[in-house]
Protein backbone atom coordinates (compact mmCIF):
# COMPACT_ATOMS: atom_id res chain seq x y z
CA UNK A 1 0.00 0.00 0.00
CA UNK A 2 1.41 3.39 -1.00
CA UNK A 3 2.44 5.75 1.77
CA UNK A 4 0.70 9.14 1.80
CA UNK A 5 3.45 11.79 2.24
CA UNK A 6 0.90 14.21 3.66
CA UNK A 7 0.55 11.91 6.70
CA UNK A 8 3.96 12.96 7.81
CA UNK A 9 6.13 12.35 10.88
CA UNK A 10 6.16 15.03 13.55
CA UNK A 11 9.37 13.94 15.30
CA UNK A 12 12.73 12.74 13.98
CA UNK A 13 12.30 9.23 15.40
CA UNK A 14 9.02 8.85 13.49
CA UNK A 15 10.50 9.21 10.02
CA UNK A 16 10.66 6.03 7.93
CA UNK A 17 12.30 4.99 4.68
CA UNK A 18 8.86 4.40 3.19
CA UNK A 19 7.69 7.92 4.04
CA UNK A 20 10.83 9.59 2.69
CA UNK A 21 10.47 7.56 -0.52
CA UNK A 22 6.91 8.81 -0.93
CA UNK A 23 7.86 12.42 -0.15
CA UNK A 24 10.69 12.50 -2.70
CA UNK A 25 8.60 10.74 -5.35
CA UNK A 26 5.65 13.09 -4.72
CA UNK A 27 7.71 16.04 -5.92
CA UNK A 28 9.39 14.15 -8.77
CA UNK A 29 12.76 14.04 -7.03
CA UNK A 30 13.02 10.23 -6.97
CA UNK A 31 12.05 7.88 -9.83
CA UNK A 32 9.05 5.67 -9.20
CA UNK A 33 11.14 2.51 -9.61
CA UNK A 34 13.63 3.57 -6.90
CA UNK A 35 13.20 3.69 -3.14
CA UNK A 36 14.91 4.71 0.09
CA UNK A 37 16.15 1.49 1.68
CA UNK A 38 17.81 2.91 4.79
CA UNK A 39 18.75 6.25 6.36
CA UNK A 40 21.44 7.79 8.49
CA UNK A 41 20.37 10.76 10.61
CA UNK A 42 22.19 13.41 12.58
CA UNK A 43 20.84 16.49 14.38
CA UNK A 44 21.94 19.96 13.31
CA UNK A 45 23.61 22.31 15.80
CA UNK A 46 22.21 22.21 19.33
CA UNK A 47 20.70 25.58 20.10
CA UNK A 48 20.52 26.62 16.43
CA UNK A 49 16.84 25.91 15.75
CA UNK A 50 14.99 27.65 18.59
CA UNK A 51 11.53 27.01 17.13
CA UNK A 52 12.15 23.74 15.33
CA UNK A 53 14.06 20.48 15.26
CA UNK A 54 16.47 20.13 12.35
CA UNK A 55 18.38 17.08 11.16
CA UNK A 56 20.33 15.86 8.16
CA UNK A 57 19.11 12.59 6.66
CA UNK A 58 21.36 10.60 4.32
CA UNK A 59 19.37 7.96 2.42
CA UNK A 60 20.60 4.79 0.74
CA UNK A 61 18.61 4.11 -2.41
CA UNK A 62 17.65 0.93 -4.24
CA UNK A 63 17.21 0.89 -7.99
CA UNK A 64 18.17 3.75 -10.30
CA UNK A 65 17.83 6.84 -8.10
CA UNK A 66 18.80 9.22 -10.91
CA UNK A 67 19.43 12.71 -9.56
CA UNK A 68 17.82 12.07 -6.19
CA UNK A 69 19.47 14.06 -3.39
CA UNK A 70 22.36 12.35 -1.62
CA UNK A 71 21.25 13.95 1.63
CA UNK A 72 18.40 16.19 2.78
CA UNK A 73 17.62 18.49 5.69
CA UNK A 74 14.36 17.77 7.49
CA UNK A 75 12.62 20.28 9.78
CA UNK A 76 10.04 19.39 12.43
CA UNK A 77 8.24 21.30 15.20
CA UNK A 78 10.17 22.05 18.38
CA UNK A 79 9.72 19.78 21.38
CA UNK A 80 10.35 22.60 23.88
CA UNK A 81 6.95 23.61 25.21
CA UNK A 82 7.76 27.30 25.83
CA UNK A 83 9.20 27.66 22.35
CA UNK A 84 6.23 25.84 20.80
CA UNK A 85 3.92 28.41 22.40
CA UNK A 86 5.89 31.17 20.64
CA UNK A 87 5.81 29.27 17.33
CA UNK A 88 2.06 28.80 17.64
CA UNK A 89 1.40 32.41 18.61
CA UNK A 90 3.18 33.69 15.51
CA UNK A 91 1.96 30.87 13.23
CA UNK A 92 5.53 30.43 12.00
CA UNK A 93 5.22 26.88 10.68
CA UNK A 94 2.44 27.60 8.21
CA UNK A 95 4.21 30.80 7.22
CA UNK A 96 7.43 29.02 6.31
CA UNK A 97 5.74 26.20 4.41
CA UNK A 98 3.70 28.61 2.31
CA UNK A 99 6.78 30.76 1.70
CA UNK A 100 8.56 27.68 0.37
CA UNK A 101 5.62 26.75 -1.84
CA UNK A 102 4.62 30.16 -3.19
CA UNK A 103 7.39 32.73 -2.88
CA UNK A 104 10.84 31.14 -2.65
CA UNK A 105 11.36 30.74 -6.43
CA UNK A 106 11.12 34.54 -6.80
CA UNK A 107 13.11 35.48 -3.71
CA UNK A 108 15.97 37.18 -5.55
CA UNK A 109 18.51 35.42 -3.34
CA UNK A 110 19.70 31.85 -2.85
CA UNK A 111 17.39 29.70 -0.73
CA UNK A 112 17.45 25.91 -0.32
CA UNK A 113 15.57 23.82 -2.85
CA UNK A 114 12.49 22.28 -1.23
CA UNK A 115 11.65 18.64 -2.02
CA UNK A 116 8.52 18.37 0.12
CA UNK A 117 6.64 20.63 2.52
CA UNK A 118 3.33 20.42 4.35
CA UNK A 119 1.54 21.73 7.42
CA UNK A 120 -1.60 20.86 9.34
CA UNK A 121 -2.73 23.38 11.92
CA UNK A 122 -0.49 25.62 13.96
CA UNK A 123 1.82 23.01 15.52
CA UNK A 124 2.22 20.39 12.80
CA UNK A 125 4.57 20.74 9.83
CA UNK A 126 7.49 19.21 7.97
CA UNK A 127 9.91 20.47 5.34
CA UNK A 128 12.36 18.29 3.40
CA UNK A 129 14.91 20.48 1.68
CA UNK A 130 18.29 20.69 0.06
CA UNK A 131 21.26 19.97 2.30
CA UNK A 132 23.64 22.93 2.23
CA UNK A 133 26.22 21.29 4.51
CA UNK A 134 29.01 22.17 2.11
CA UNK A 135 28.28 25.80 2.91
CA UNK A 136 29.55 27.29 6.17
CA UNK A 137 26.79 28.14 8.63
CA UNK A 138 27.06 31.48 10.36
CA UNK A 139 27.27 31.62 14.13
CA UNK A 140 25.51 34.43 15.97
CA UNK A 141 27.61 33.87 19.08
CA UNK A 142 30.86 34.28 17.15
CA UNK A 143 29.32 37.19 15.26
CA UNK A 144 29.35 38.59 11.75
CA UNK A 145 32.59 39.78 10.17
CA UNK A 146 32.71 42.92 8.05
CA UNK A 147 33.28 40.85 4.91
CA UNK A 148 30.26 38.65 5.60
CA UNK A 149 28.16 41.69 6.46
CA UNK A 150 29.00 43.15 3.05
CA UNK A 151 27.86 39.93 1.35
CA UNK A 152 24.66 39.94 3.40
CA UNK A 153 23.82 43.56 2.53
CA UNK A 154 24.06 42.80 -1.17
CA UNK A 155 21.91 39.70 -0.86
CA UNK A 156 19.32 41.51 1.27
CA UNK A 157 19.20 44.29 -1.28
CA UNK A 158 18.32 41.76 -3.99
CA UNK A 159 15.69 40.05 -1.81
CA UNK A 160 14.00 43.32 -0.86
CA UNK A 161 14.18 44.77 -4.37
CA UNK A 162 12.35 41.71 -5.73
CA UNK A 163 9.25 42.58 -3.69
CA UNK A 164 9.65 46.35 -3.12
CA UNK A 165 6.17 47.91 -3.03
CA UNK A 166 4.69 44.76 -4.64
CA UNK A 167 3.30 42.81 -1.69
CA UNK A 168 -0.22 44.24 -1.35
CA UNK A 169 -1.83 41.40 -3.30
CA UNK A 170 -3.77 38.25 -2.43
CA UNK A 171 -0.84 35.89 -3.06
CA UNK A 172 0.94 37.33 -0.02
CA UNK A 173 -2.02 37.17 2.36
CA UNK A 174 -0.39 34.36 4.36
CA UNK A 175 2.40 36.79 5.31
CA UNK A 176 1.33 39.16 8.06
CA UNK A 177 2.01 42.86 7.91
CA UNK A 178 4.14 43.84 10.85
CA UNK A 179 1.17 45.96 12.00
CA UNK A 180 -1.72 45.72 12.77
CA UNK A 181 -2.69 42.19 13.75
CA UNK A 182 -1.57 39.19 15.74
CA UNK A 183 2.13 39.68 14.99
CA UNK A 184 2.25 43.20 16.37
CA UNK A 185 0.06 42.33 19.34
CA UNK A 186 2.14 39.27 20.18
CA UNK A 187 5.42 41.19 19.93
CA UNK A 188 4.16 43.89 22.27
CA UNK A 189 2.63 41.38 24.65
CA UNK A 190 5.77 39.25 24.61
CA UNK A 191 8.00 42.26 25.28
CA UNK A 192 5.87 43.31 28.24
CA UNK A 193 5.76 39.77 29.60
CA UNK A 194 9.44 39.09 29.04
CA UNK A 195 11.07 42.39 30.02
CA UNK A 196 11.56 41.76 33.74
CA UNK A 197 12.71 38.17 33.22
CA UNK A 198 15.18 39.39 30.57
CA UNK A 199 16.59 41.95 33.00
CA UNK A 200 16.84 39.38 35.80
CA UNK A 201 18.92 37.07 33.59
CA UNK A 202 20.86 39.50 31.40
CA UNK A 203 20.66 42.76 33.36
CA UNK A 204 24.43 43.22 33.58
CA UNK A 205 24.54 43.40 29.77
CA UNK A 206 21.84 46.10 29.45
CA UNK A 207 22.72 49.78 29.57
CA UNK A 208 21.09 52.01 32.19
CA UNK A 209 19.41 54.15 29.51
CA UNK A 210 17.31 51.19 28.41
CA UNK A 211 16.51 49.97 31.90
CA UNK A 212 15.25 53.39 32.96
CA UNK A 213 13.17 53.80 29.78
CA UNK A 214 11.10 50.63 30.08
CA UNK A 215 7.68 52.28 30.25
CA UNK A 216 8.43 54.95 27.64
CA UNK A 217 9.77 52.40 25.22
CA UNK A 218 6.97 49.89 25.64
CA UNK A 219 4.34 52.64 25.39
CA UNK A 220 5.85 53.69 22.04
CA UNK A 221 5.90 50.19 20.52
CA UNK A 222 2.54 50.44 18.69
CA UNK A 223 3.66 53.70 17.04
CA UNK A 224 6.96 52.10 16.06
CA UNK A 225 5.12 49.14 14.57
CA UNK A 226 2.83 51.43 12.63
CA UNK A 227 5.88 53.22 11.25
CA UNK A 228 7.27 49.89 10.00
CA UNK A 229 4.37 49.50 7.57
CA UNK A 230 4.51 52.99 6.14
CA UNK A 231 5.62 53.02 2.52
CA UNK A 232 8.00 51.98 1.11
CA UNK A 233 7.90 48.40 2.32
CA UNK A 234 8.59 44.92 1.00
CA UNK A 235 8.84 41.26 1.97
CA UNK A 236 11.45 40.63 4.65
CA UNK A 237 13.11 37.50 5.99
CA UNK A 238 12.21 38.52 9.54
CA UNK A 239 14.93 36.53 11.32
CA UNK A 240 17.99 37.52 9.33
CA UNK A 241 20.75 36.51 11.74
CA UNK A 242 23.95 34.53 11.41
CA UNK A 243 22.46 31.18 12.46
CA UNK A 244 20.14 31.40 9.43
CA UNK A 245 22.84 32.28 6.90
CA UNK A 246 24.96 29.81 4.92
CA UNK A 247 28.13 31.12 3.28
CA UNK A 248 29.50 29.54 0.10
CA UNK A 249 32.85 27.74 0.24
CA UNK A 250 33.33 26.63 -3.38
CA UNK A 251 33.39 28.48 -6.74
CA UNK A 252 30.08 26.86 -7.72
CA UNK A 253 28.35 28.06 -4.54
CA UNK A 254 26.37 31.24 -4.13
CA UNK A 255 28.07 33.75 -1.86
CA UNK A 256 25.24 33.35 0.66
CA UNK A 257 22.08 31.31 1.08
CA UNK A 258 19.37 32.17 3.59
CA UNK A 259 17.40 29.52 5.47
CA UNK A 260 14.46 29.57 7.89
CA UNK A 261 11.75 31.91 6.61
CA UNK A 262 9.45 31.26 9.58
CA UNK A 263 9.50 34.96 10.43
CA UNK A 264 8.80 36.37 6.96
CA UNK A 265 6.74 39.57 7.06
CA UNK A 266 5.54 42.51 5.03
CA UNK A 267 7.16 45.70 6.33
CA UNK A 268 10.19 47.96 5.84
CA UNK A 269 13.24 46.12 4.52
CA UNK A 270 15.49 48.02 6.90
CA UNK A 271 14.31 45.72 9.71
CA UNK A 272 16.38 42.84 8.26
CA UNK A 273 19.38 45.15 7.88
CA UNK A 274 19.18 46.43 11.45
CA UNK A 275 18.62 42.94 12.85
CA UNK A 276 21.77 41.54 11.28
CA UNK A 277 24.06 44.47 11.99
CA UNK A 278 22.97 45.49 15.50
CA UNK A 279 22.39 41.98 16.88
CA UNK A 280 25.15 40.03 15.14
CA UNK A 281 28.22 42.23 14.69
CA UNK A 282 30.83 43.13 17.29
CA UNK A 283 29.70 46.49 18.66
CA UNK A 284 32.89 48.39 17.85
CA UNK A 285 33.13 46.97 14.34
CA UNK A 286 29.47 47.71 13.76
CA UNK A 287 29.77 51.35 14.84
CA UNK A 288 32.78 51.82 12.55
CA UNK A 289 31.08 50.31 9.50
CA UNK A 290 27.29 50.34 9.85
CA UNK A 291 26.58 53.54 7.92
CA UNK A 292 28.66 52.26 5.00
CA UNK A 293 26.93 48.87 5.18
CA UNK A 294 23.47 50.44 5.21
CA UNK A 295 24.44 52.41 2.12
CA UNK A 296 25.66 49.21 0.44
CA UNK A 297 22.21 47.70 0.98
CA UNK A 298 20.49 50.84 -0.30
CA UNK A 299 22.68 51.07 -3.39
CA UNK A 300 21.94 47.41 -4.16
CA UNK A 301 18.23 48.25 -4.04
CA UNK A 302 18.86 51.06 -6.49
CA UNK A 303 20.91 48.81 -8.79
CA UNK A 304 17.95 46.42 -8.86
CA UNK A 305 15.34 48.98 -9.86
CA UNK A 306 14.28 50.72 -6.65
CA UNK A 307 13.98 54.48 -7.07
CA UNK A 308 13.47 57.41 -4.72
CA UNK A 309 14.92 55.89 -1.53
CA UNK A 310 17.71 58.19 -0.42
CA UNK A 311 20.83 57.57 1.67
CA UNK A 312 19.54 59.93 4.34
CA UNK A 313 16.21 58.12 4.54
CA UNK A 314 17.90 54.72 4.76
CA UNK A 315 20.17 55.82 7.63
CA UNK A 316 17.31 57.44 9.53
CA UNK A 317 15.21 54.30 9.04
CA UNK A 318 18.12 52.15 10.23
CA UNK A 319 18.40 53.95 13.56
CA UNK A 320 14.67 53.76 14.16
CA UNK A 321 14.65 50.04 13.33
CA UNK A 322 17.57 49.34 15.70
CA UNK A 323 15.60 50.96 18.51
CA UNK A 324 12.42 49.03 17.72
CA UNK A 325 14.29 45.72 17.59
CA UNK A 326 14.85 45.92 21.32
CA UNK A 327 11.33 44.51 21.40
CA UNK A 328 12.68 41.35 19.76
CA UNK A 329 15.42 41.20 22.38
CA UNK A 330 12.85 41.32 25.17
CA UNK A 331 10.71 38.62 23.56
CA UNK A 332 13.58 36.25 22.76
CA UNK A 333 15.67 36.73 25.90
CA UNK A 334 12.67 37.06 28.18
CA UNK A 335 10.24 34.38 26.99
CA UNK A 336 12.13 31.68 25.07
CA UNK A 337 13.75 28.75 26.86
CA UNK A 338 17.33 28.46 25.60
CA UNK A 339 17.45 24.79 26.75
CA UNK A 340 21.25 24.68 26.51
CA UNK A 341 24.39 26.75 26.99
CA UNK A 342 24.67 27.59 23.31
CA UNK A 343 21.17 29.04 23.30
CA UNK A 344 21.94 31.18 26.33
CA UNK A 345 25.19 32.37 24.72
CA UNK A 346 23.26 33.43 21.61
CA UNK A 347 20.82 35.41 23.77
CA UNK A 348 23.65 37.04 25.72
CA UNK A 349 25.38 38.17 22.55
CA UNK A 350 22.14 39.58 21.14
CA UNK A 351 21.33 41.50 24.33
CA UNK A 352 24.78 43.05 24.71
CA UNK A 353 25.15 44.08 21.05
CA UNK A 354 21.67 45.57 20.78
CA UNK A 355 22.11 47.44 24.04
CA UNK A 356 25.42 48.86 22.85
CA UNK A 357 23.86 50.03 19.58
CA UNK A 358 21.02 51.83 21.34
CA UNK A 359 23.47 53.49 23.75
CA UNK A 360 26.14 54.40 21.18
CA UNK A 361 23.67 55.85 18.67
CA UNK A 362 21.69 57.67 21.39
CA UNK A 363 18.50 56.02 20.21
CA UNK A 364 16.43 56.48 23.37
CA UNK A 365 16.20 60.10 22.21
CA UNK A 366 14.20 58.88 19.18
CA UNK A 367 11.31 57.46 21.20
CA UNK A 368 9.26 60.65 21.10
CA UNK A 369 9.79 61.02 17.33
CA UNK A 370 7.45 58.14 16.55
Secondary structure, 3 states (H helix, E strand, C coil): CCCCCCCCCCCHHHCCHHHHHHHHHHCCCCCCCCEEEEEEEEECCCCCCCCEEEEEEEEEEECCCCCCCCCEEEEEECCCHHHHHHHHHCCHHHHHHHHHHHHHHHCCCEECCEEEEEECCCCCEEEEEECCCCCEECCCCCCCCHHHHHHHHHHHHHHHHHHCCCCCCHHHCCCCECCCCHHHHHHHHHHHHHHHHHHHHHHHHCCHHHHCCHHHHHHHHHHHHHHHCCCCCEEECCCCCHHHEEECCCCCCCCEEECCCCCCEEECCHHHHHHHHHHHCCHHHHHHHHHHHHHHHHHHHHHCCCCCCCHHHHHHHHHHHHHHCHHHHHHHHHHCCCCCHHHHHHHHHHHHHHHHHHHHCCHHHHHHHC
